[in-house]
Amino acid sequence: MSLLDGMGRPLRDLRISVTDRCNFRCTYCMPKEVFGPDYAFLPRERVLTYEEVIRLARIFASLGVEKIRLTGGEPLVRRDLDRLIAGLAEIPCLGDITLTTNGSLLRAQAQKLKDAGLRRITVSLDTLDDAIFQSMNDVGVSVRTVLDGVAAATEAGLRPVKLNAVVQRGVNDHTIVDLARHFKGTGHIVRYIEFMDVGNTNGWNLESVVTAREIVTRINAELPIEPVKPNYRGEVARRWRYLDGTGEIGVIASITQPFCGDCSRMRISAEGEVFTCLFGSKGYDLRSLLRGGASDEEIGRAIERIWRPRTDRYSEIRTESTKGLPKVEMSRIGG
């Protein structure tokens, strides 16, 4: 079936946060000033079990979802994640199971994740400059550790790996060409992300945004590129390929080139709240239905009631008045 929202957008993609915890304290996502030693993360009993996640995934698949991405927090800090992936891989209608990770724990887990049924993986890597990277993750994890995780994913057959780099002016923007050059010709794809106003704690301001146009201009000056058509409707990254045929990059431009019109994504937090927009402030509780004896049909109807009236398009209508509205933190629902 094709479940359409109030703007005619189909529900095709589901992003599931398996934990609100992370072993990084990236300044643009989980700054230490907020997520310090005393921060109250979700107690275990409030987090969805793997069985509950798999059940929800089956229901969503029956409503038209074709792709699931596991996020966090950092999903690899949750134990036995391969067991969840194996359960998701048994759902007939799912064509793609992917995962986004900071890569620091990937060396030990890449092969069992692939063996369980993971199809693709995205690794966050904002720069190759080790001092800048350690400053950005704020816990002292080195670039070498993440690159080793990328190598492990490649060896396991999770390729091409996508590398996500959040670009901030005056922080890491002078290293974007180095990142492109390093992965050019490897088959992996670097995707540059405009610094976004997700949540309320990351200190976002427009002056810190390096626009997609500027990113493309800088790379093209040294590594000539040309635009490529999207792989599918709703693809968030605009594609660019090297003129010499040695690969491609992507640019995700939520600030300057919003893509709300084709958004087919729903997000579930680790505690079972559904959000219909990355910049949403209101979640819808599915955990109570799961644990309250509701049937799959009843939960499916609840999801339909959430999706059908959806008119979210925050990035298209972003103004001074909307920027100050409370928004769910990235660490609760992933990217």
Secondary structure, DSSP 8 states (H G I E B T S, - for coil): ---B-TTS-B--EEEEE--S--S---TTTS-TTTSSTT-----GGGS--HHHHHHHHHHHHHTT--EEEEESS-GGGSTTHHHHHHHHHT-TT--EEEEEE-STTHHHHHHHHHHHT--EEEEE---S-HHHHHHHHSS---HHHHHHHHHHHHHHT--S-EEEEEEBTTTTGGGHHHHHHHHTTSS-EEEEEE----SSSS---GGGB--HHHHHHHHHHHS-EEEE--SSTT-SSEEEEETTSS-EEEEE-TTTS--GGG--EEEE-TTSEEESSTT-S--EE-HHHHHTT--HHHHHHHHHHHHTT----HHHH--HHHHTS----HHHH--
